[in-house]
Amino acid sequence: MNKKTTCVATLSALLSIFLITIFTASCSEKNEQLSAKSSPIQKADFHISPSGSDTWSGTLPEPAADKSDGPFATLQRAKDAVRSLKERKKSDILVYIHGGTYQLSKTVVFNLSDSGSKDATITYAAYPGETPIFTSAQIVRNLKPFTGKLKGLPKAAQGKILVADVSNIKEDFLTLYDDQGLLPRARSAGFITEKKGNGRDHFLYPKNQFKNLARATDAEIIVRPHHAWIVNILPITSADAQTSRAQTSIEATYSMNQLHFLPETPNAWIENIIDELDQPGEWVLNTKEQKLYLWPRSQSDIFAPQLNELIRIEGEIHLEESTDTPATHIQLSGLTFKHAKRYQLAKDDAGLQHDWDMFDKDNALLRLRGTAHCTIDRCHFLHSGSGAIRVDLHGQENTLSNNHIEHIGGGGILLAGYGPGTKDVSKNNLIYNNRIHHVGEVYWHSPGIFIWQSGNNRIANNLIHDTDYTGLILSGCMTDFIAKKGRELGRTVRRHEIGKLKKGYTHEDIHPYLHSHDNIIEYNEIHNVMKKLGDGNAIYVRGAGANNIIRRNYIHHLITPMIMQCAIRTDGGQRDTLIAENLIYKCSSQGMMLKLNNRFENNIIADIISPPRGYYLSVREGPMTGATIKRNIFYSSNEVSEYISELEAKGKALNEDRRGRELARAKDADTDRNIYFSKANHQQGKDMLSKQRADGVDIHSAAVDPLFVDPDHGDFRFQPGSPAIQMGITPIDFSKIGLRDITHAE
């Protein structure tokens, strides 16, 4: 395998025809610009401009002819001016930020003194038709041709390398950018860690593969440890060429063994070593020598990020107490954020589920930490090493709307409340109409949207596509992790609030402490996710609270060579979830996975690709009392279709998953009024229905053509006289799914 290919194949682009006139498939930059230009120009209290000065009044949009007055130069100065103005003005305050680049050397922090009020919102907005860009990047100066000898430098790179002394760059950088975006670090070919002898903080690599690893001062291993759903990036502190054993400074999430499901697939590679600098665009940083070695791919400037976060809105947080005081009524609109640092794991980090992100960590371009009634609207986030937007700890009645998030090293949007305990102060937020794509470009496991320990939120009309792992995650804490104290979840538990749990505690004992409840996830479009990692989903729910609703979402073209993909999946003890009126189309592996008492009603699952498990799979982790599989359409245009996977007839060994849990059957749930139809083989649906009825279920179901308008081209509206309507299946209003036109936002 070529070392520059990923461990799994990159997939084909979205098919050219999708639900024409029904779904909005993308949001173009042109439309965003037009909407900005159409915004009315209001009278502003203050202006900021790259041509301004912090010694001026900030009340003029541009410098006066005699340069005696004009706009401010910095956001920090405008923030201070707003504090003073608030004392005498009790209505809305508007600060216009004019186009240009604003380089930040310190994170701009808005705190309680910068709050607005119910009757006086404070807005920092792009001047209509202009694009203000906030960045922490320092341009790498003095790049010169490297003419000396560099031990280990490949022949292909000799004579093509530039070198720069970076001692003038204050902060070390782990990502680097040019005008095209992220520059790849020098990277080895993928390899499989040895079968035995690996741990969380050490690994064995193939003998003679890295002869000079011991002298590489800044090398890191990028590893998928044992499971297919996480990527760790760990600094290598030492390596022994004789034993091929390397030590890392931070522990991986799991032991760094070969992949459980894919033992023959490379699970690791090494970055930032001179021996692998052999492609245009690659670079190596030597912090000991303070030298950057780069094989440029263009004539662009080179940008080195310097801050973990660019802007933080922060209230008064009391981590151990029951109450916080949030910063309120601050709005950011039309701003662009780029070039923040890539985060690293720290020894005291507390991981969210499977370490897909970290608890209360400064790893996003924009962070709301203890906020209420704040709005982030029509902003653009791109080319950065970590995440885009975080709402941490206390977060209530905030709105994240109409934003564009792309080419981000970490996740798109994260709502993360407090860990399991009695403190429940992350709720009632709106994540609406955001376009999120190409996230997780460094940390592949990073989702488009991640809701953790946060409830009563509405996540609607977002478009998520082209991610390396799951599109949208809703989670909290699994039952068995409450008693654990490791990095993954255990450190987030508020044990002083829960107290000592009795031995053999159950889900019912911890249910009051799971705060991801009563969320509504609706009208979202998700496609082409799961492009690199395995055992993931378009929408994933695990360890969350009760009464979450996943409805009227369009999930399509989950096309991947990896195993164990699912469009919508409830997992690991998840209960009390309604999944209704969703369209799942052309997805790999399986359409839906259900456990326990969750309900699957009025959905369409069409054309699952090469299903190893079928259109639908149930796994029994306990009684399925209350579970439903009703009024769904299982439609196939293929010759082979396994509508509901049932393995018990094939022997007990296949009737259990890898942890020994028995696979459930359709008869374990209230299963009825479904349609099973194969266009290529009508008998398949009839055979399925006959088997179901023999099991005492699907008594009122049918094996008939549901009469879609044009299923060959993705149009799943019902024709007049459709038997689906007679069955009581509610038509899905596809016109409301996906991005809304932000010039006429609802």
ZIGIMO-V951857 format. One record per pair of residues at least 4 apart in sequence whose ideal C-beta (glycine too) atoms are under 6 Angstrom apart, sorted by the first residue. I is the first residue (numbers start at 0). J is the second residue. Records with the same first field share a line. If there is no record, write none. Layout:
# ZIGIMO-V951857
I->J + J
This chain:
# ZIGIMO-V951857
0->4
2->188
5->531
6->189 + 264 + 265
7->531 + 560 + 561
8->560
10->530 + 558
13->527 + 556
16->712
17->24 + 713
18->22 + 713 + 714
21->733
22->736 + 737
23->737 + 738
26->434 + 738
34->741 + 742
35->333
36->128
38->127
40->127
41->93
43->93 + 95
44->92 + 93
45->57 + 77 + 80 + 94
46->60 + 70 + 95
47->70 + 71 + 77 + 96
48->70 + 97
49->99
50->62
51->69 + 70 + 71 + 72
52->72
53->71 + 72 + 73 + 76
55->68 + 69
56->68
57->70 + 71 + 80
59->68 + 69 + 70
62->66 + 69
63->67 + 68 + 69
71->76 + 77
74->107
75->107
77->94
78->113
81->92 + 121
82->112
84->88
89->119
90->119
91->119 + 120
92->121
93->122
94->123
95->126
96->125 + 131
97->126 + 129
98->129 + 130 + 131
100->132
101->133
102->134
103->135 + 309
106->306 + 308 + 311
107->310
108->311 + 313
109->113 + 312 + 329
110->313
111->326
114->326 + 327
115->119 + 120 + 121 + 328
116->328
120->328 + 330
121->329
122->330
123->331
124->332 + 333
125->129 + 131 + 333 + 334
130->335
131->334
132->335
133->309 + 336
134->337 + 338
135->304 + 305 + 306 + 309 + 338 + 339
136->302 + 304 + 338
137->168 + 303 + 305
138->300
139->163 + 301 + 303
141->163
142->161 + 163
145->160 + 162
149->273
151->211 + 273 + 274
152->156 + 273
153->277
155->277
156->160 + 276 + 277 + 294
159->294
160->292 + 294
161->293 + 295
162->290 + 292
163->291
165->289 + 291
166->289
168->303
170->305
171->286
172->303 + 304
173->341
174->341 + 384
175->182 + 282 + 303
176->181 + 302 + 382
177->182 + 297 + 299 + 301
178->299
180->382 + 406
182->280 + 282
183->280 + 281
184->270 + 271
185->275 + 276 + 281 + 283
186->268 + 270 + 275
187->268 + 269 + 275
189->265 + 268
190->205 + 265 + 267
191->257 + 265 + 266
192->197 + 202 + 255 + 267
193->203
196->203
197->202 + 203 + 254 + 255 + 256
198->254
199->250 + 251 + 254
200->247 + 250
201->246
202->245 + 255
203->243 + 244
204->208 + 243
206->243
211->274
212->238
213->238 + 240
215->272
216->287
217->271 + 284 + 286
218->235 + 269 + 271 + 272
219->232 + 234 + 270 + 271
220->233 + 235 + 267 + 269
221->232 + 268 + 270
222->231 + 255 + 267
223->230 + 266
224->251 + 253 + 255
225->253 + 254 + 256 + 259
227->258 + 260 + 532 + 533 + 534
228->353 + 532 + 534 + 535
229->252 + 353 + 444
230->442 + 443 + 444
231->251 + 252
233->247 + 249
234->248
235->245 + 247
236->246 + 248
237->246
238->245
239->244
249->344
251->255
252->354
257->262 + 266
258->264 + 266
260->562
271->283
273->283
276->281 + 283
279->294 + 296
280->296
281->294
282->293
283->292
284->291
285->290
302->338
304->338 + 339 + 340
306->339
307->340 + 361
308->361 + 363 + 366
309->336 + 339 + 364
310->365
311->366
312->326 + 329 + 367 + 370 + 373
313->368 + 369
314->323 + 324 + 325 + 326 + 369
315->324
316->323 + 369 + 392
317->323
321->422
323->369 + 393
325->369 + 370 + 371 + 393
326->370
327->371 + 372
328->372
329->373
330->374
331->375
332->376 + 377
333->377
334->378
335->379
336->364 + 365 + 380
337->381 + 382 + 383
338->383
339->364 + 383 + 385
340->384
341->384 + 385 + 408 + 441
342->362 + 385
344->348
348->357 + 486
349->358 + 490 + 491
350->354 + 357 + 486 + 487
351->355 + 356 + 451
352->474
354->487
355->444
356->410 + 413
358->491
359->391
362->385 + 386
363->385 + 386 + 388 + 389
364->380 + 383 + 387
365->388
366->389
367->373 + 390
368->391
369->392 + 393
370->394 + 397
371->395 + 396
372->396
373->397
374->398
375->399
376->400 + 401
377->401
378->402
379->403
380->387 + 404
381->405 + 406
382->406
383->407
384->408 + 441
385->408 + 409
386->409 + 410
387->404 + 407 + 411
388->412
389->413
390->394 + 397 + 414
391->415
393->424
394->425
395->426 + 427
396->427
397->428
398->429
399->412 + 430
400->431 + 432
401->432 + 741
402->433
403->434
404->411 + 435
405->436 + 437
406->437
407->438
408->440 + 441
409->442 + 445
410->438 + 445 + 446 + 449
411->435 + 438 + 447 + 448
412->430 + 448
413->449
414->450 + 453
415->451
416->425 + 452 + 453 + 514
417->422
418->491 + 492 + 493
419->476 + 492 + 512
420->493 + 496 + 497 + 512
421->496
423->514
425->453
426->454 + 455
427->455
428->456
429->457
430->458
431->459 + 460
432->460 + 738 + 739
433->461
434->462
435->447 + 463
436->464 + 465
437->465
438->445 + 447 + 466
439->443 + 445 + 466 + 467 + 468
443->467 + 468 + 531 + 532
444->468
446->469 + 472
447->463 + 466 + 470
448->471
449->472
450->473 + 515
451->474
452->475 + 514 + 515
453->515
454->514 + 515 + 516 + 517
455->517
456->518
457->519
458->520
459->521 + 522
460->522 + 739
461->523
462->524 + 737 + 738
463->470 + 525
464->526 + 527
465->527
466->470 + 528
467->530 + 531 + 532
468->532 + 535
469->535 + 536 + 539
470->525 + 528 + 537
471->538
472->539
473->515 + 540 + 543
474->541 + 542 + 543
475->513 + 515 + 542 + 543
476->480 + 488 + 542
477->542 + 571 + 572
478->506 + 509 + 572
480->488 + 489
481->492 + 509
483->489
484->489
485->489
500->504
504->508
506->572
513->544
515->543 + 544
516->544 + 545 + 546
517->546
518->547
519->548
520->549
521->550 + 551
522->551 + 735 + 736
523->552
524->553 + 736 + 737
525->537 + 554
526->555 + 556
527->556
528->537
529->535 + 557 + 559 + 564
533->561 + 562 + 563
534->563
536->565 + 568
537->554 + 557 + 566
538->567
539->568
540->569 + 573 + 576
541->570 + 571 + 573
542->571
543->547
545->575
546->575
547->576
548->577
549->578
550->579 + 580
551->580
552->581
553->582 + 736
554->566 + 583
555->584 + 585
556->585
557->564 + 566 + 586 + 587
558->587
559->564 + 587
564->587 + 588
565->589 + 592
566->583 + 586 + 590
567->578 + 591
568->592
569->573 + 576 + 593 + 594 + 597
574->595 + 596
576->597
577->598
578->599
579->600 + 601
580->601 + 731
581->602
582->603 + 715
583->590 + 604
584->605
585->606
586->607
587->608
589->610 + 612 + 613 + 616
590->604 + 607 + 614
591->599 + 615
592->616
593->597 + 599 + 617
594->618 + 620
595->621
596->624 + 625 + 626
598->627
599->628
600->627 + 629 + 630
601->630 + 728 + 729
602->631
603->632 + 715
604->614 + 633
605->634
606->636
607->614
610->641
612->616 + 644
613->641 + 643 + 644
614->633 + 642
615->643
616->644
617->663
618->660 + 662
619->661 + 663
620->660
623->663 + 667 + 668
626->668
627->668 + 669
628->668 + 670
629->671 + 672
630->672 + 727 + 728
631->673
632->674 + 705
633->642 + 675
634->676
635->640 + 677
636->678
637->679
638->679 + 680
640->677 + 683
642->675 + 687
643->665
645->664
646->653 + 654 + 662
647->654
649->653
654->661 + 662
655->659 + 661
656->660
663->667
665->670 + 696
666->694 + 695 + 696
670->696 + 697
671->697 + 699
672->699 + 700 + 726 + 727
673->700
674->701 + 705
675->684 + 687 + 688 + 702
676->684 + 704
677->683 + 684
682->686
684->702
685->702
688->697 + 700 + 702
691->696 + 697
692->697
703->722
705->721 + 723
706->718 + 721
707->715
708->714 + 716 + 718
709->714
717->721 + 723 + 724 + 730
723->728
739->744 + 745
